[in-house]
Amino acid sequence: MEAVLWVVLAVALAIGEAFTATFLIIFFAVGALAAAGVAALGAPLLLQVIVFAIVSGLSLAALRPLILRLQQSSGESGDTMFGIEALEGQHGLVLEEVAADHGMIKIDGEMWQARSFDGAEIYPPGERVRIIKVKGNTAIVWRDETPNL
């Protein structure tokens, strides 16, 4: 009967993890499964709790840093950025007027849809802009303050 309770606790913890983005609760679910295994073998409650604590702690200490490292973007980890992350901070040239709801810019020879960052600014064709963020296939831009080279 205790094994069933540990399994129910593990499932509840796993479901709880689904509603968070921390990758913390799942390690306690792993500990609860280990405790369920020990309980199924007939171990006393004290040993079950000890196994739960040890397995939870070891899995947390061993795997969480690895998972967090894998979740980091290239910019946060210091690696070379690629893909859309590499576009942020780049310069672009306005091809069609950029406003809150429309616009087209050229970034490294490629044409991108663009929108102004604050929605109030309008950038005429020929103006240089800086890419602040990329949302889907649309570059969110701001006036480039660096002088033309």
KAMOGI-V393184 format. One record per helix or strand of 2 or more residues. SS is the DSSP state (2 for helix, 1 for strand). FROM is the first residue (numbers start at 1). TO is the last residue. Records with the same first field share a line. If there is no record, write none. Layout:
SS->FROM-TO  FROM-TO
//
This chain:
2->2-18  25-40  45-71  74-77  84-87
1->91-96  104-107  110-116  128-135  138-143
//
